Amino acid sequence: VSVICPGFSSDCLETLEEINIQYRALFLTSGGEEFTYIPALNDQPAHIDMIYSLVQKHCQGWPEFTEEWNQAEVDAELKRRQERMEKVAASHD
């Protein structure tokens, strides 16, 4: 049997310990003859490039990825909103 864990983009303790060690042993002691663990793509350049292109594609239109994005302005607006909220809450006490 050949085993792959497509839910994982890189090998981790769960895939290496549980799948490749524990389940391999269970398979072989239960009469299985050949167990092949197919590793995840991990840090292969093509895998990293694919993830990068997906992030770039799906982040289009997000304000944080535009040249106009200014974290200081966002922080200032959040502070102003918090102050307004506190004033409204105080007026209801």
Backbone atoms as SQL, in Angstrom:
CREATE TABLE atoms (id INTEGER PRIMARY KEY, chain TEXT, resi INTEGER, resn TEXT, atom TEXT, x REAL, y REAL, z REAL);
INSERT INTO atoms VALUES
  (1, 'A', 1, 'VAL', 'N', 0.843, -1.166, 0.000),
  (2, 'A', 1, 'VAL', 'CA', 0.000, 0.000, 0.000),
  (3, 'A', 1, 'VAL', 'C', 0.896, 1.238, 0.000),
  (4, 'A', 2, 'SER', 'N', 0.481, 2.254, -0.749),
  (5, 'A', 2, 'SER', 'CA', 1.174, 3.544, -0.756),
  (6, 'A', 2, 'SER', 'C', 0.279, 4.543, -0.050),
  (7, 'A', 3, 'VAL', 'N', 0.862, 5.302, 0.865),
  (8, 'A', 3, 'VAL', 'CA', 0.091, 6.230, 1.689),
  (9, 'A', 3, 'VAL', 'C', 0.580, 7.649, 1.468),
  (10, 'A', 4, 'ILE', 'N', -0.384, 8.552, 1.243),
  (11, 'A', 4, 'ILE', 'CA', -0.086, 9.972, 1.108),
  (12, 'A', 4, 'ILE', 'C', -1.079, 10.719, 1.986),
  (13, 'A', 5, 'CYS', 'N', -0.674, 11.837, 2.554),
  (14, 'A', 5, 'CYS', 'CA', -1.528, 12.650, 3.417),
  (15, 'A', 5, 'CYS', 'C', -1.746, 14.004, 2.758),
  (16, 'A', 6, 'PRO', 'N', -2.684, 14.106, 1.821),
  (17, 'A', 6, 'PRO', 'CA', -2.852, 15.339, 1.054),
  (18, 'A', 6, 'PRO', 'C', -3.336, 16.528, 1.878),
  (19, 'A', 7, 'GLY', 'N', -3.808, 16.303, 3.086),
  (20, 'A', 7, 'GLY', 'CA', -4.255, 17.401, 3.934),
  (21, 'A', 7, 'GLY', 'C', -3.103, 18.170, 4.556),
  (22, 'A', 8, 'PHE', 'N', -1.898, 17.696, 4.382),
  (23, 'A', 8, 'PHE', 'CA', -0.729, 18.337, 4.970),
  (24, 'A', 8, 'PHE', 'C', 0.194, 18.833, 3.869),
  (25, 'A', 9, 'SER', 'N', 0.603, 20.105, 3.956),
  (26, 'A', 9, 'SER', 'CA', 1.520, 20.632, 2.947),
  (27, 'A', 9, 'SER', 'C', 2.970, 20.299, 3.281),
  (28, 'A', 10, 'SER', 'N', 3.205, 19.905, 4.526),
  (29, 'A', 10, 'SER', 'CA', 4.545, 19.476, 4.915),
  (30, 'A', 10, 'SER', 'C', 4.418, 18.368, 5.956),
  (31, 'A', 11, 'ASP', 'N', 5.440, 17.537, 6.018),
  (32, 'A', 11, 'ASP', 'CA', 5.432, 16.455, 6.993),
  (33, 'A', 11, 'ASP', 'C', 5.546, 17.049, 8.389),
  (34, 'A', 12, 'CYS', 'N', 4.804, 16.494, 9.326),
  (35, 'A', 12, 'CYS', 'CA', 4.830, 16.960, 10.703),
  (36, 'A', 12, 'CYS', 'C', 4.824, 15.734, 11.603),
  (37, 'A', 13, 'LEU', 'N', 4.786, 15.957, 12.904),
  (38, 'A', 13, 'LEU', 'CA', 4.795, 14.816, 13.826),
  (39, 'A', 13, 'LEU', 'C', 3.619, 13.887, 13.584),
  (40, 'A', 14, 'GLU', 'N', 2.457, 14.456, 13.262),
  (41, 'A', 14, 'GLU', 'CA', 1.285, 13.608, 13.036),
  (42, 'A', 14, 'GLU', 'C', 1.500, 12.674, 11.855),
  (43, 'A', 15, 'THR', 'N', 2.017, 13.208, 10.757),
  (44, 'A', 15, 'THR', 'CA', 2.209, 12.341, 9.593),
  (45, 'A', 15, 'THR', 'C', 3.388, 11.394, 9.798),
  (46, 'A', 16, 'LEU', 'N', 4.460, 11.888, 10.368),
  (47, 'A', 16, 'LEU', 'CA', 5.641, 11.038, 10.516),
  (48, 'A', 16, 'LEU', 'C', 5.476, 9.990, 11.616),
  (49, 'A', 17, 'GLU', 'N', 4.975, 10.389, 12.767),
  (50, 'A', 17, 'GLU', 'CA', 4.837, 9.461, 13.892),
  (51, 'A', 17, 'GLU', 'C', 3.632, 8.541, 13.719),
  (52, 'A', 18, 'GLU', 'N', 2.450, 9.133, 13.526),
  (53, 'A', 18, 'GLU', 'CA', 1.246, 8.308, 13.478),
  (54, 'A', 18, 'GLU', 'C', 1.127, 7.510, 12.187),
  (55, 'A', 19, 'ILE', 'N', 1.308, 8.165, 11.078),
  (56, 'A', 19, 'ILE', 'CA', 1.084, 7.490, 9.797),
  (57, 'A', 19, 'ILE', 'C', 2.273, 6.608, 9.422),
  (58, 'A', 20, 'ASN', 'N', 3.450, 7.201, 9.371),
  (59, 'A', 20, 'ASN', 'CA', 4.607, 6.470, 8.843),
  (60, 'A', 20, 'ASN', 'C', 5.222, 5.487, 9.838),
  (61, 'A', 21, 'ILE', 'N', 4.968, 5.659, 11.119),
  (62, 'A', 21, 'ILE', 'CA', 5.550, 4.722, 12.096),
  (63, 'A', 21, 'ILE', 'C', 4.471, 3.803, 12.671),
  (64, 'A', 22, 'GLN', 'N', 3.466, 4.402, 13.343),
  (65, 'A', 22, 'GLN', 'CA', 2.452, 3.573, 14.009),
  (66, 'A', 22, 'GLN', 'C', 1.601, 2.781, 13.017),
  (67, 'A', 23, 'TYR', 'N', 1.072, 3.464, 12.001),
  (68, 'A', 23, 'TYR', 'CA', 0.204, 2.752, 11.051),
  (69, 'A', 23, 'TYR', 'C', 0.998, 1.805, 10.154),
  (70, 'A', 24, 'ARG', 'N', 2.248, 2.130, 9.888),
  (71, 'A', 24, 'ARG', 'CA', 3.112, 1.198, 9.151),
  (72, 'A', 24, 'ARG', 'C', 3.246, -0.101, 9.947),
  (73, 'A', 25, 'ALA', 'N', 3.558, 0.041, 11.244),
  (74, 'A', 25, 'ALA', 'CA', 3.723, -1.141, 12.100),
  (75, 'A', 25, 'ALA', 'C', 2.421, -1.937, 12.181),
  (76, 'A', 26, 'LEU', 'N', 1.307, -1.252, 12.340),
  (77, 'A', 26, 'LEU', 'CA', 0.013, -1.929, 12.401),
  (78, 'A', 26, 'LEU', 'C', -0.270, -2.683, 11.108),
  (79, 'A', 27, 'PHE', 'N', -0.009, -2.036, 9.986),
  (80, 'A', 27, 'PHE', 'CA', -0.232, -2.661, 8.676),
  (81, 'A', 27, 'PHE', 'C', 0.633, -3.907, 8.510),
  (82, 'A', 28, 'LEU', 'N', 1.911, -3.785, 8.834),
  (83, 'A', 28, 'LEU', 'CA', 2.838, -4.906, 8.637),
  (84, 'A', 28, 'LEU', 'C', 2.546, -6.054, 9.612),
  (85, 'A', 29, 'THR', 'N', 2.236, -5.737, 10.869),
  (86, 'A', 29, 'THR', 'CA', 1.953, -6.813, 11.829),
  (87, 'A', 29, 'THR', 'C', 0.596, -7.462, 11.569),
  (88, 'A', 30, 'SER', 'N', -0.246, -6.789, 10.792),
  (89, 'A', 30, 'SER', 'CA', -1.560, -7.356, 10.442),
  (90, 'A', 30, 'SER', 'C', -1.507, -8.149, 9.149),
  (91, 'A', 31, 'GLY', 'N', -0.305, -8.334, 8.618),
  (92, 'A', 31, 'GLY', 'CA', -0.152, -9.163, 7.427),
  (93, 'A', 31, 'GLY', 'C', 0.159, -8.395, 6.157),
  (94, 'A', 32, 'GLY', 'N', 0.167, -7.083, 6.245),
  (95, 'A', 32, 'GLY', 'CA', 0.538, -6.299, 5.066),
  (96, 'A', 32, 'GLY', 'C', 1.969, -6.581, 4.674),
  (97, 'A', 33, 'GLU', 'N', 2.240, -6.494, 3.388),
  (98, 'A', 33, 'GLU', 'CA', 3.586, -6.853, 2.932),
  (99, 'A', 33, 'GLU', 'C', 4.464, -5.662, 2.595),
  (100, 'A', 34, 'GLU', 'N', 3.870, -4.607, 2.082),
  (101, 'A', 34, 'GLU', 'CA', 4.702, -3.463, 1.682),
  (102, 'A', 34, 'GLU', 'C', 3.956, -2.171, 1.968),
  (103, 'A', 35, 'PHE', 'N', 4.596, -1.274, 2.713),
  (104, 'A', 35, 'PHE', 'CA', 4.021, 0.010, 3.097),
  (105, 'A', 35, 'PHE', 'C', 4.967, 1.097, 2.604),
  (106, 'A', 36, 'THR', 'N', 4.472, 1.959, 1.746),
  (107, 'A', 36, 'THR', 'CA', 5.291, 3.049, 1.231),
  (108, 'A', 36, 'THR', 'C', 4.659, 4.370, 1.638),
  (109, 'A', 37, 'TYR', 'N', 5.395, 5.154, 2.411),
  (110, 'A', 37, 'TYR', 'CA', 4.919, 6.482, 2.794),
  (111, 'A', 37, 'TYR', 'C', 5.431, 7.474, 1.753),
  (112, 'A', 38, 'ILE', 'N', 4.522, 8.221, 1.165),
  (113, 'A', 38, 'ILE', 'CA', 4.885, 9.235, 0.166),
  (114, 'A', 38, 'ILE', 'C', 4.979, 10.567, 0.895),
  (115, 'A', 39, 'PRO', 'N', 6.156, 11.159, 0.976),
  (116, 'A', 39, 'PRO', 'CA', 6.315, 12.389, 1.742),
  (117, 'A', 39, 'PRO', 'C', 5.554, 13.567, 1.133),
  (118, 'A', 40, 'ALA', 'N', 5.248, 14.523, 2.014),
  (119, 'A', 40, 'ALA', 'CA', 4.597, 15.756, 1.564),
  (120, 'A', 40, 'ALA', 'C', 5.582, 16.566, 0.721),
  (121, 'A', 41, 'LEU', 'N', 5.066, 17.616, 0.104),
  (122, 'A', 41, 'LEU', 'CA', 5.912, 18.435, -0.768),
  (123, 'A', 41, 'LEU', 'C', 6.937, 19.254, 0.013),
  (124, 'A', 42, 'ASN', 'N', 6.667, 19.506, 1.288),
  (125, 'A', 42, 'ASN', 'CA', 7.588, 20.201, 2.179),
  (126, 'A', 42, 'ASN', 'C', 8.113, 21.492, 1.569),
  (127, 'A', 43, 'ASP', 'N', 9.440, 21.672, 1.538),
  (128, 'A', 43, 'ASP', 'CA', 10.000, 22.935, 1.064),
  (129, 'A', 43, 'ASP', 'C', 10.554, 22.856, -0.359),
  (130, 'A', 44, 'GLN', 'N', 10.000, 21.972, -1.164),
  (131, 'A', 44, 'GLN', 'CA', 10.440, 21.904, -2.554),
  (132, 'A', 44, 'GLN', 'C', 10.115, 23.229, -3.247),
  (133, 'A', 45, 'PRO', 'N', 11.025, 23.760, -4.037),
  (134, 'A', 45, 'PRO', 'CA', 10.819, 25.072, -4.671),
  (135, 'A', 45, 'PRO', 'C', 9.500, 25.189, -5.435),
  (136, 'A', 46, 'ALA', 'N', 9.108, 24.168, -6.155),
  (137, 'A', 46, 'ALA', 'CA', 7.849, 24.239, -6.909),
  (138, 'A', 46, 'ALA', 'C', 6.657, 24.373, -5.962),
  (139, 'A', 47, 'HIS', 'N', 6.733, 23.722, -4.795),
  (140, 'A', 47, 'HIS', 'CA', 5.663, 23.803, -3.809),
  (141, 'A', 47, 'HIS', 'C', 5.588, 25.206, -3.221),
  (142, 'A', 48, 'ILE', 'N', 6.708, 25.779, -2.861),
  (143, 'A', 48, 'ILE', 'CA', 6.750, 27.132, -2.305),
  (144, 'A', 48, 'ILE', 'C', 6.233, 28.132, -3.339),
  (145, 'A', 49, 'ASP', 'N', 6.650, 27.987, -4.584),
  (146, 'A', 49, 'ASP', 'CA', 6.177, 28.881, -5.656),
  (147, 'A', 49, 'ASP', 'C', 4.668, 28.777, -5.831),
  (148, 'A', 50, 'MET', 'N', 4.123, 27.567, -5.753),
  (149, 'A', 50, 'MET', 'CA', 2.689, 27.378, -5.910),
  (150, 'A', 50, 'MET', 'C', 1.933, 28.046, -4.766),
  (151, 'A', 51, 'ILE', 'N', 2.397, 27.876, -3.541),
  (152, 'A', 51, 'ILE', 'CA', 1.731, 28.512, -2.398),
  (153, 'A', 51, 'ILE', 'C', 1.815, 30.027, -2.526),
  (154, 'A', 52, 'TYR', 'N', 2.969, 30.532, -2.914),
  (155, 'A', 52, 'TYR', 'CA', 3.142, 31.977, -3.096),
  (156, 'A', 52, 'TYR', 'C', 2.164, 32.507, -4.143),
  (157, 'A', 53, 'SER', 'N', 2.033, 31.810, -5.259),
  (158, 'A', 53, 'SER', 'CA', 1.129, 32.285, -6.311),
  (159, 'A', 53, 'SER', 'C', -0.329, 32.241, -5.851),
  (160, 'A', 54, 'LEU', 'N', -0.702, 31.237, -5.046),
  (161, 'A', 54, 'LEU', 'CA', -2.061, 31.174, -4.509),
  (162, 'A', 54, 'LEU', 'C', -2.340, 32.345, -3.570),
  (163, 'A', 55, 'VAL', 'N', -1.384, 32.642, -2.707),
  (164, 'A', 55, 'VAL', 'CA', -1.556, 33.768, -1.779),
  (165, 'A', 55, 'VAL', 'C', -1.677, 35.068, -2.563),
  (166, 'A', 56, 'GLN', 'N', -0.799, 35.266, -3.543),
  (167, 'A', 56, 'GLN', 'CA', -0.856, 36.496, -4.348),
  (168, 'A', 56, 'GLN', 'C', -2.191, 36.608, -5.075),
  (169, 'A', 57, 'LYS', 'N', -2.668, 35.535, -5.637),
  (170, 'A', 57, 'LYS', 'CA', -3.920, 35.540, -6.394),
  (171, 'A', 57, 'LYS', 'C', -5.108, 35.872, -5.499),
  (172, 'A', 58, 'HIS', 'N', -5.162, 35.246, -4.334),
  (173, 'A', 58, 'HIS', 'CA', -6.329, 35.387, -3.482),
  (174, 'A', 58, 'HIS', 'C', -6.270, 36.597, -2.552),
  (175, 'A', 59, 'CYS', 'N', -5.160, 37.293, -2.534),
  (176, 'A', 59, 'CYS', 'CA', -5.066, 38.510, -1.719),
  (177, 'A', 59, 'CYS', 'C', -5.280, 39.764, -2.560),
  (178, 'A', 60, 'GLN', 'N', -5.502, 39.599, -3.842),
  (179, 'A', 60, 'GLN', 'CA', -5.764, 40.768, -4.679),
  (180, 'A', 60, 'GLN', 'C', -7.010, 41.474, -4.177),
  (181, 'A', 61, 'GLY', 'N', -6.915, 42.776, -4.076),
  (182, 'A', 61, 'GLY', 'CA', -8.040, 43.557, -3.607),
  (183, 'A', 61, 'GLY', 'C', -8.053, 43.739, -2.098),
  (184, 'A', 62, 'TRP', 'N', -7.213, 43.030, -1.365),
  (185, 'A', 62, 'TRP', 'CA', -7.141, 43.242, 0.069),
  (186, 'A', 62, 'TRP', 'C', -6.399, 44.551, 0.302),
  (187, 'A', 63, 'PRO', 'N', -6.913, 45.446, 1.111),
  (188, 'A', 63, 'PRO', 'CA', -6.259, 46.742, 1.299),
  (189, 'A', 63, 'PRO', 'C', -4.816, 46.616, 1.783),
  (190, 'A', 64, 'GLU', 'N', -4.538, 45.599, 2.585),
  (191, 'A', 64, 'GLU', 'CA', -3.188, 45.442, 3.127),
  (192, 'A', 64, 'GLU', 'C', -2.128, 45.199, 2.051),
  (193, 'A', 65, 'PHE', 'N', -2.572, 44.837, 0.845),
  (194, 'A', 65, 'PHE', 'CA', -1.626, 44.521, -0.219),
  (195, 'A', 65, 'PHE', 'C', -1.537, 45.632, -1.265),
  (196, 'A', 66, 'THR', 'N', -2.094, 46.807, -0.957),
  (197, 'A', 66, 'THR', 'CA', -2.018, 47.930, -1.895),
  (198, 'A', 66, 'THR', 'C', -0.923, 48.887, -1.458),
  (199, 'A', 67, 'GLU', 'N', -0.472, 49.691, -2.382),
  (200, 'A', 67, 'GLU', 'CA', 0.569, 50.679, -2.065),
  (201, 'A', 67, 'GLU', 'C', 0.053, 51.753, -1.124),
  (202, 'A', 68, 'GLU', 'N', -1.262, 51.979, -1.131),
  (203, 'A', 68, 'GLU', 'CA', -1.846, 53.032, -0.303),
  (204, 'A', 68, 'GLU', 'C', -2.004, 52.628, 1.168),
  (205, 'A', 69, 'TRP', 'N', -1.815, 51.360, 1.476),
  (206, 'A', 69, 'TRP', 'CA', -2.029, 50.872, 2.841),
  (207, 'A', 69, 'TRP', 'C', -1.098, 51.589, 3.806),
  (208, 'A', 70, 'ASN', 'N', -1.690, 52.082, 4.898),
  (209, 'A', 70, 'ASN', 'CA', -0.908, 52.781, 5.908),
  (210, 'A', 70, 'ASN', 'C', -1.373, 52.293, 7.275),
  (211, 'A', 71, 'GLN', 'N', -0.584, 51.472, 7.910),
  (212, 'A', 71, 'GLN', 'CA', -0.973, 50.883, 9.193),
  (213, 'A', 71, 'GLN', 'C', -1.177, 51.950, 10.249),
  (214, 'A', 72, 'ALA', 'N', -0.393, 53.026, 10.224),
  (215, 'A', 72, 'ALA', 'CA', -0.558, 54.096, 11.210),
  (216, 'A', 72, 'ALA', 'C', -1.941, 54.725, 11.101),
  (217, 'A', 73, 'GLU', 'N', -2.429, 54.933, 9.880),
  (218, 'A', 73, 'GLU', 'CA', -3.772, 55.489, 9.699),
  (219, 'A', 73, 'GLU', 'C', -4.837, 54.533, 10.217),
  (220, 'A', 74, 'VAL', 'N', -4.652, 53.265, 9.969),
  (221, 'A', 74, 'VAL', 'CA', -5.607, 52.262, 10.458),
  (222, 'A', 74, 'VAL', 'C', -5.622, 52.259, 11.984),
  (223, 'A', 75, 'ASP', 'N', -4.441, 52.279, 12.589),
  (224, 'A', 75, 'ASP', 'CA', -4.364, 52.288, 14.050),
  (225, 'A', 75, 'ASP', 'C', -5.025, 53.532, 14.628),
  (226, 'A', 76, 'ALA', 'N', -4.809, 54.688, 13.990),
  (227, 'A', 76, 'ALA', 'CA', -5.426, 55.929, 14.459),
  (228, 'A', 76, 'ALA', 'C', -6.948, 55.852, 14.363),
  (229, 'A', 77, 'GLU', 'N', -7.467, 55.320, 13.277),
  (230, 'A', 77, 'GLU', 'CA', -8.921, 55.179, 13.124),
  (231, 'A', 77, 'GLU', 'C', -9.488, 54.236, 14.175),
  (232, 'A', 78, 'LEU', 'N', -8.803, 53.134, 14.436),
  (233, 'A', 78, 'LEU', 'CA', -9.266, 52.205, 15.466),
  (234, 'A', 78, 'LEU', 'C', -9.289, 52.873, 16.835),
  (235, 'A', 79, 'LYS', 'N', -8.297, 53.701, 17.102),
  (236, 'A', 79, 'LYS', 'CA', -8.251, 54.424, 18.376),
  (237, 'A', 79, 'LYS', 'C', -9.427, 55.389, 18.464),
  (238, 'A', 80, 'ARG', 'N', -9.714, 56.127, 17.386),
  (239, 'A', 80, 'ARG', 'CA', -10.849, 57.059, 17.375),
  (240, 'A', 80, 'ARG', 'C', -12.159, 56.313, 17.613),
  (241, 'A', 81, 'ARG', 'N', -12.320, 55.159, 16.990),
  (242, 'A', 81, 'ARG', 'CA', -13.542, 54.372, 17.182),
  (243, 'A', 81, 'ARG', 'C', -13.674, 53.899, 18.627),
  (244, 'A', 82, 'GLN', 'N', -12.577, 53.473, 19.200),
  (245, 'A', 82, 'GLN', 'CA', -12.586, 53.016, 20.589),
  (246, 'A', 82, 'GLN', 'C', -12.991, 54.163, 21.510),
  (247, 'A', 83, 'GLU', 'N', -12.435, 55.347, 21.270),
  (248, 'A', 83, 'GLU', 'CA', -12.777, 56.507, 22.092),
  (249, 'A', 83, 'GLU', 'C', -14.259, 56.855, 21.959),
  (250, 'A', 84, 'ARG', 'N', -14.795, 56.811, 20.738),
  (251, 'A', 84, 'ARG', 'CA', -16.218, 57.093, 20.545),
  (252, 'A', 84, 'ARG', 'C', -17.078, 56.053, 21.266),
  (253, 'A', 85, 'MET', 'N', -16.685, 54.816, 21.194),
  (254, 'A', 85, 'MET', 'CA', -17.432, 53.751, 21.847),
  (255, 'A', 85, 'MET', 'C', -17.434, 53.957, 23.363),
  (256, 'A', 86, 'GLU', 'N', -16.301, 54.353, 23.908),
  (257, 'A', 86, 'GLU', 'CA', -16.208, 54.581, 25.352),
  (258, 'A', 86, 'GLU', 'C', -17.087, 55.759, 25.765),
  (259, 'A', 87, 'LYS', 'N', -17.157, 56.809, 24.936),
  (260, 'A', 87, 'LYS', 'CA', -18.016, 57.965, 25.237),
  (261, 'A', 87, 'LYS', 'C', -19.481, 57.564, 25.220),
  (262, 'A', 88, 'VAL', 'N', -19.878, 56.761, 24.252),
  (263, 'A', 88, 'VAL', 'CA', -21.266, 56.302, 24.174),
  (264, 'A', 88, 'VAL', 'C', -21.587, 55.439, 25.382),
  (265, 'A', 89, 'ALA', 'N', -20.706, 54.561, 25.749),
  (266, 'A', 89, 'ALA', 'CA', -20.931, 53.684, 26.896),
  (267, 'A', 89, 'ALA', 'C', -21.030, 54.507, 28.185),
  (268, 'A', 90, 'ALA', 'N', -20.183, 55.528, 28.313),
  (269, 'A', 90, 'ALA', 'CA', -20.208, 56.371, 29.520),
  (270, 'A', 90, 'ALA', 'C', -21.501, 57.173, 29.593),
  (271, 'A', 91, 'SER', 'N', -22.041, 57.553, 28.465),
  (272, 'A', 91, 'SER', 'CA', -23.277, 58.362, 28.472),
  (273, 'A', 91, 'SER', 'C', -24.491, 57.523, 28.846),
  (274, 'A', 92, 'HIS', 'N', -24.369, 56.202, 28.815),
  (275, 'A', 92, 'HIS', 'CA', -25.479, 55.326, 29.159),
  (276, 'A', 92, 'HIS', 'C', -25.400, 54.849, 30.615),
  (277, 'A', 93, 'ASP', 'N', -24.377, 55.261, 31.330),
  (278, 'A', 93, 'ASP', 'CA', -24.221, 54.834, 32.738),
  (279, 'A', 93, 'ASP', 'C', -25.075, 55.647, 33.659);
